[in-house]
Amino acid sequence: MIETVRPGFTFDEGPHRYAYKGVPVPSVTQVLDRYSGLEFVNEDVLRRAALFGTHVHKAVHLFNCDALDWGRLDPPLVPYVRAWALFLKESGAVVLHSEQRLLSQAHGFAGTLDSLVFWTNSRRMIDVKSTASVPRTVGPQTAGYAELWKENHGDTIRDRYCVHLKPDGKYRAHRLDNPRDWQVFKAALTVHRWLES
């Protein structure tokens, strides 16, 4: 299904592709995929893990929008959503935006910001992970999202976090504060363009 985010900017959920005025635009995830350290993992295992992660994100989004039907939720997803709910309860964070699709015309990439929350008197960006471990690319990934937010909304989000949801219903919040993250993302974007040209 192709979703029109705004005039000229579309997202095709099936292949997870963004386009602007009909021209494909790389996603934050695509730009960083080759640096995830998973190049030797079986492709079918990666595909199934990515699909599961997509389902977790959808369930978390529905929870954020107060539209989740717990009774219809696939049992394997339940502990991950409970972990997210526990994080919100224990941190006191309030979700301001969830699953917001954004386009950078200045830099030529797009992405979907998981959550922007109000937490401890400031707005903070949160990327949700349900992977076995936190990938090393999450810092540059959130820096890419922060740039998308800045370009589209005109303000800077300085506090970036990864909330790692666990299959036992627990979580761990990781602060992402490497000042080089945006430079790393821009370098990866340059390499991505070179490889795709």
C-alpha positions as CSV (number, residue, x, y, z in Angstrom):
1,M,0.0,0.0,0.0
2,I,1.4,3.4,-1.0
3,E,0.8,6.2,1.5
4,T,1.0,9.8,0.5
5,V,2.7,11.5,3.4
6,R,2.5,15.0,1.8
7,P,2.2,16.2,-1.8
8,G,5.0,14.5,-3.8
9,F,6.3,12.5,-0.8
10,T,5.1,8.8,-0.7
11,F,5.9,5.7,1.3
12,D,5.3,2.1,0.0
13,E,4.9,-0.1,3.0
14,G,5.4,-3.4,1.2
15,P,9.0,-2.9,0.1
16,H,9.5,-0.1,2.7
17,R,10.4,2.5,0.1
18,Y,10.2,6.3,0.1
19,A,9.9,8.5,-3.0
20,Y,9.7,12.2,-3.7
21,K,8.0,13.2,-6.9
22,G,8.3,9.6,-8.1
23,V,12.0,9.4,-7.5
24,P,13.2,6.8,-4.9
25,V,14.8,8.3,-1.8
26,P,17.0,6.2,0.5
27,S,15.8,5.6,4.0
28,V,17.9,6.1,7.1
29,T,17.9,2.3,7.6
30,Q,18.9,1.6,4.0
31,V,21.8,4.1,4.3
32,L,23.2,2.3,7.4
33,D,22.3,-1.3,6.6
34,R,25.7,-2.3,5.3
35,Y,27.3,-1.2,8.6
36,S,25.1,-3.2,10.9
37,G,27.6,-6.0,11.3
38,L,24.9,-8.6,10.2
39,E,26.4,-9.2,6.7
40,F,27.2,-12.9,7.6
41,V,23.7,-13.7,9.1
42,N,21.5,-15.9,7.0
43,E,19.2,-13.8,4.8
44,D,16.1,-15.6,5.8
45,V,16.8,-15.1,9.5
46,L,17.4,-11.4,8.8
47,R,14.2,-11.1,6.8
48,R,12.1,-12.8,9.6
49,A,13.8,-10.6,12.3
50,A,13.0,-7.5,10.3
51,L,9.4,-8.5,9.8
52,F,9.1,-9.2,13.6
53,G,10.6,-5.8,14.3
54,T,8.1,-4.1,12.0
55,H,5.3,-5.8,13.9
56,V,6.7,-4.6,17.2
57,H,6.9,-1.1,15.9
58,K,3.3,-1.2,14.6
59,A,2.1,-2.5,18.0
60,V,4.0,0.2,19.9
61,H,2.6,2.8,17.6
62,L,-1.0,1.6,18.2
63,F,-0.2,1.6,22.0
64,N,1.1,5.2,21.7
65,C,-2.2,6.2,19.9
66,D,-4.3,4.4,22.5
67,A,-5.6,2.2,19.7
68,L,-4.1,-1.2,20.6
69,D,-6.4,-4.1,21.1
70,W,-4.4,-6.3,23.5
71,G,-6.8,-9.2,22.9
72,R,-5.9,-9.3,19.2
73,L,-2.2,-8.8,19.7
74,D,0.0,-11.7,18.6
75,P,1.3,-13.4,21.8
76,P,5.0,-13.1,20.8
77,L,4.6,-9.3,20.6
78,V,3.0,-8.9,24.0
79,P,6.2,-8.7,26.2
80,Y,7.8,-6.1,23.9
81,V,4.8,-3.8,24.1
82,R,4.6,-4.4,27.8
83,A,8.3,-3.4,28.0
84,W,7.5,-0.2,26.2
85,A,4.5,0.5,28.5
86,L,6.8,-0.1,31.5
87,F,9.4,2.3,30.1
88,L,6.8,5.1,29.7
89,K,5.4,4.4,33.2
90,E,8.8,4.3,35.0
91,S,10.3,7.2,33.1
92,G,7.2,9.4,33.1
93,A,7.8,10.1,29.4
94,V,4.8,11.3,27.4
95,V,4.6,10.5,23.7
96,L,4.2,13.6,21.6
97,H,4.7,12.1,18.1
98,S,4.7,8.4,17.0
99,E,5.9,6.9,13.7
100,Q,6.3,10.2,11.9
101,R,7.5,9.9,8.3
102,L,9.9,12.7,7.3
103,L,11.8,13.8,4.2
104,S,15.0,15.7,3.9
105,Q,15.0,17.6,0.6
106,A,18.3,19.2,1.6
107,H,20.2,15.9,2.0
108,G,18.0,13.6,-0.1
109,F,16.9,10.9,2.4
110,A,13.8,10.0,4.4
111,G,12.8,8.0,7.5
112,T,10.2,7.3,10.1
113,L,10.9,8.6,13.6
114,D,9.7,6.1,16.2
115,S,8.8,8.4,19.0
116,L,9.3,11.9,20.2
117,V,8.5,12.2,23.9
118,F,8.4,14.8,26.7
119,W,10.6,13.4,29.4
120,T,12.2,15.1,32.4
121,N,11.4,18.6,31.2
122,S,12.7,18.2,27.7
123,R,11.7,16.7,24.4
124,R,13.7,13.5,23.6
125,M,13.9,11.3,20.5
126,I,13.5,7.6,21.1
127,D,14.3,4.8,18.7
128,V,12.7,1.5,19.7
129,K,14.7,-1.8,19.2
130,S,13.5,-5.3,19.7
131,T,16.7,-6.9,18.3
132,A,18.8,-9.4,20.3
133,S,21.3,-6.6,20.9
134,V,21.5,-2.9,20.2
135,P,23.1,-2.4,16.7
136,R,26.1,-0.2,16.5
137,T,24.3,2.0,13.9
138,V,21.7,3.3,16.3
139,G,23.6,6.5,17.1
140,P,24.0,7.6,13.5
141,Q,20.5,6.4,12.8
142,T,18.9,8.7,15.4
143,A,21.2,11.5,14.3
144,G,19.7,11.1,10.8
145,Y,16.2,11.3,12.4
146,A,17.2,14.4,14.4
147,E,18.3,16.1,11.2
148,L,15.0,15.1,9.5
149,W,13.1,16.6,12.5
150,K,15.1,19.8,12.4
151,E,14.6,20.3,8.7
152,N,10.9,19.7,8.9
153,H,10.0,21.4,12.2
154,G,12.8,24.0,12.5
155,D,14.0,23.0,16.0
156,T,16.8,20.8,17.3
157,I,16.3,17.7,19.4
158,R,19.5,17.2,21.3
159,D,18.6,14.2,23.5
160,R,18.5,10.9,21.6
161,Y,17.8,7.5,23.1
162,C,17.4,3.9,22.1
163,V,14.9,1.9,24.2
164,H,15.8,-1.7,23.9
165,L,12.7,-3.9,24.4
166,K,13.3,-7.4,25.7
167,P,11.4,-10.6,25.3
168,D,11.0,-10.9,29.1
169,G,8.9,-7.7,29.2
170,K,11.8,-5.5,30.4
171,Y,13.7,-2.8,28.7
172,R,17.0,-0.8,28.8
173,A,17.3,2.8,27.8
174,H,20.6,3.8,26.1
175,R,21.5,7.5,25.8
176,L,23.0,8.3,22.4
177,D,25.3,11.3,22.7
178,N,28.3,10.7,20.4
179,P,28.9,14.2,18.8
180,R,30.2,12.4,15.6
181,D,26.9,10.5,14.9
182,W,25.6,13.0,12.3
183,Q,29.0,13.1,10.5
184,V,29.0,9.3,10.4
185,F,25.5,9.3,9.0
186,K,26.4,11.9,6.3
187,A,29.5,9.8,5.3
188,A,27.3,6.7,5.0
189,L,24.8,8.6,2.9
190,T,27.6,9.7,0.6
191,V,28.8,6.1,0.2
192,H,25.3,4.9,-0.4
193,R,24.8,7.4,-3.2
194,W,28.1,6.4,-4.7
195,L,27.2,2.7,-4.7
196,E,23.8,3.3,-6.1
197,S,25.0,5.6,-8.9
